[in-house]
């Protein structure tokens, strides 16, 4: 059963993302059938995104603190992102937040975390998927109902929420290390890299170490390449790669066989184990609905406002996850990739 579903709703309607409605003549269609159909299709689309493409910023969503606006505000342009759970998040217009207002609202929590002002407050800007019930209409029912019971929303609008998160107080990690103030448990919007993400980074490094050419001697064996792929599980656990550097030579005549071998080990052995460490399955639902956009360091004066105006808030987008389109990767591949490795 999908963990993303409301528990009471799931228990009542028995929604299972692995099932779709079998329409047959005479079948009575009720709320359960329509909810089941939506659940199946939504999870199918989200699983496709997260398993075959990944997650991150697809387009737009630039974060900035305009120098010509005082009191300072943080702005996020419109754009599109995909969350780690496969939720597509669309922001149609420029959004902004007044930093002095945010500092005032969260002063108690901020001073508990960073000490009394003046101080430098480190936050991260995150974008989260949200749904909103809309279009209230009258519904049939029993007589003598209240006005609230006689009306119900007829649509669910896919929306978003932008928020600022606080860093982990117990670790020297970047601001994606903890959920924002008051966020639900399923919003891993400031989470550190998952096991899968770390594994993908290490697998990319392994692929870059492969040198295909007649002069790339000594040539590695299939067993050596497969062992290198399996070592990713140890590297993700904190072990150093062995060897930590150096190319793995592959004869051009054997390149296809060798590359298929390590791809097979990745897909059949390494990735399933990484998903298990992330408490995910390839068939189940994932609930991570938030995407980190930027780190924001705010110099806060003794009065609780941004010190120095807009210059007192510095944006760092270097850790933002990016999701490139397939046709862009294709053009890069056709151009023989990077000039140097």
Secondary structure by P-SEA (a helix, b strand, c coil): ccccccaaaaaaccccccccccccccccccaaaaaaaaaaaaaaaaaaaaaccccccccccccccccccccbbbbbcccccccccbbbbbbcbbbbbcaaaaaaaaaaaaaaacccccbbbbbbbbbbbbbbbcbbbbbbbbccccccccccccccccccccccccccccccccccccccccccccccccccccaaaaaaaaaaaaaaaccccccccccccaaaaaaaaaaaaaaaacccccccbbbbbbcccaaaaaaaaaaaaaacccaaaaaaaacccccccccccccccbbbbbbcccccccccccccbbbbcccbbbbbcaaaaaaaaaacccccc
